[in-house]
Amino acid sequence: MDIQELKYFCAVASEGSLSKAAQKLHYAQSNLSTKIMQLEQEIGCPLFYRNNHGVILTPKGELLLKYAVNLINLAEETLIAVKDDTTAQGMLKIGSMESMVVAYLSEFLVGFREKNPLITVQVETGSTENILQGVLGHRLNGGFVAGPVRHPELFTKQVRTEKLCLIAPQNLTADISIQSILAYPLLVFPQGCSYRKILEHWMRDEGLTAEKIYEFNTLSAIFASVSAGLGIAMFPESCIALYSRINSLTVLSVPDKYAYVPTTFVYRKDSFLSGAMCSFINAI
């Protein structure tokens, strides 16, 4: 088998359909089907279950997919390493929590671009869990996540320490009991968000269970909804300061046990560090 065959296989596995994979690859479906069958013959077992709705990986196909992704990433990384002349140029794919982008990363990138005009940085926002998976899966060169990270495959570099605060509608004041405040609906990002985990942990310690949880995909939507009186949320003070100037919000303190969270930059230990990546890490 060769790398191109593995790319075809991964495309079919990702799309769950030969026809969709062929469209994505701009390749004739009949040719793609032949390539997959040749790969199955070479390996000596079926890689997909076929049905009228598409294809599903067999157990052997799932096993091959894990190795195929690693082999493709290794091949691409090898080309980068061979071509790299340590010059700070090229593109980096960096993951970040949206709160980090708002409070710190945008300003950082402006200064970084001025000093490194030949480096393009593509930022993908998401939860801590999604960013970690992106880095571990070689989809991202590195990422900013919340909380201490201990993983055998990752290097970590603490960037800053964030102080978390509650944001609540303007009619709530600090003299209301914390139990009454936490009884309001929670406005959060989907599962995988570190700040959500901390807020839920705090509630469990108080013996409380959220009766209503509203999930949002953007920070601005959460702040607007808190301002409108829908519920409460918890985010870094640095991020809240930018929004509280224009929204009707009450900012409430969080107990020290839950308030302080490190922001950490993570990247793979086994990845080749290009000149561009070295420049980015040093700038942090």
Long-range contacts (C-beta under 8 A, 24 or more apart in sequence): 1-39, 1-42, 1-43, 3-71, 3-72, 3-75, 5-35, 5-38, 5-39, 6-68, 6-71, 6-72, 7-72, 8-32, 8-35, 8-36, 8-39, 9-36, 9-39, 9-47, 9-64, 9-65, 9-68, 10-65, 10-68, 10-69, 10-72, 12-36, 12-48, 12-55, 13-48, 13-57, 13-61, 13-65, 15-54, 16-54, 16-55, 16-56, 17-54, 17-55, 18-54, 18-55, 20-54, 69-137, 69-138, 70-138, 73-138, 77-138, 77-271, 77-272, 80-272, 80-274, 81-272, 81-274, 84-272, 84-274, 84-275, 85-275, 86-275, 86-278, 87-118, 87-275, 88-116, 88-118, 88-119, 88-275, 88-276, 88-278, 88-279, 89-118, 89-119, 89-275, 89-276, 90-118, 90-119, 90-120, 90-274, 90-275, 90-276, 91-119, 91-120, 91-121, 91-122, 91-276, 92-119, 92-120, 92-121, 92-122, 92-141, 92-142, 92-276, 92-277, 92-280, 93-122, 93-124, 93-139, 93-140, 93-141, 94-121, 94-122, 94-123, 94-124, 94-140, 94-141, 94-142, 94-143, 94-144, 94-280, 95-123, 95-124, 95-125, 95-126, 95-130, 95-131, 95-134, 95-135, 95-140, 95-142, 95-143, 95-144, 95-145, 96-123, 96-124, 96-125, 96-126, 96-131, 96-143, 96-144, 97-125, 97-126, 97-127, 97-128, 97-131, 97-144, 97-145, 97-146, 97-193, 97-194, 97-263, 98-125, 98-218, 98-219, 99-195, 99-219, 99-235, 99-236, 99-239, 100-144, 100-263, 101-125, 102-219, 102-239, 102-242, 103-236, 103-238, 103-239, 103-241, 103-242, 104-159, 104-160, 104-238, 104-263, 105-144, 108-283, 108-284, 111-283, 112-280, 112-283, 115-283, 116-276, 116-279, 116-280, 116-283, 119-276, 119-279, 119-280, 121-280, 126-192, 127-189, 127-190, 127-191, 127-192, 127-193, 127-194, 128-192, 128-193, 128-194, 129-191, 129-192, 129-193, 130-192, 131-266, 132-266, 135-266, 135-267, 135-268, 136-268, 138-268, 138-271, 141-267, 141-271, 141-277, 141-280, 142-265, 142-266, 142-267, 142-277, 142-280, 142-281, 143-265, 143-266, 143-267, 144-263, 144-264, 144-265, 145-194, 145-263, 145-264, 145-265, 145-266, 146-194, 146-195, 146-261, 146-262, 146-263, 146-264, 147-194, 147-261, 147-262, 147-264, 148-262, 148-264, 149-264, 149-266, 151-266, 152-269, 153-268, 153-269, 153-270, 154-266, 154-267, 154-268, 154-269, 155-266, 155-267, 155-268, 155-269, 156-264, 156-265, 156-266, 157-264, 157-265, 157-266, 157-281, 157-284, 158-262, 158-263, 158-264, 158-265, 159-262, 159-263, 159-264, 159-265, 159-284, 160-262, 160-263, 161-260, 161-261, 161-262, 161-263, 162-236, 162-237, 162-238, 162-260, 162-261, 162-262, 162-263, 163-236, 163-237, 163-238, 163-254, 163-259, 163-260, 164-195, 164-198, 164-234, 164-235, 164-236, 164-237, 164-254, 164-258, 164-259, 164-260, 164-261, 165-234, 165-235, 165-236, 165-237, 165-240, 165-251, 165-252, 165-253, 165-254, 165-259, 166-232, 166-233, 166-234, 166-251, 166-252, 166-253, 166-254, 167-223, 167-226, 167-232, 167-233, 167-234, 167-235, 167-240, 167-243, 167-244, 167-249, 167-250, 167-251, 167-252, 168-226, 168-232, 168-249, 168-250, 168-251, 168-252, 169-226, 169-227, 169-228, 169-229, 169-230, 169-232, 169-248, 169-249, 169-250, 170-227, 170-248, 170-249, 170-250, 171-229, 171-250, 172-232, 172-250, 172-252, 173-250, 174-250, 174-252, 174-253, 178-206, 179-206, 179-208, 181-232, 181-252, 182-206, 182-208, 182-232, 183-208, 183-211, 184-231, 184-232, 185-210, 185-211, 185-212, 185-213, 185-214, 185-230, 185-231, 185-232, 186-210, 186-212, 186-213, 186-214, 186-231, 186-232, 186-233, 187-214, 187-216, 187-222, 187-225, 187-226, 187-230, 187-231, 187-232, 187-233, 188-213, 188-214, 188-215, 188-216, 188-222, 188-233, 189-215, 189-216, 189-217, 189-222, 190-215, 190-217, 194-261, 195-234, 195-235, 195-236, 195-261, 196-234, 198-234, 198-258, 198-261, 199-233, 199-234, 199-258, 201-258, 202-254, 202-255, 202-258, 223-247, 223-249, 236-261
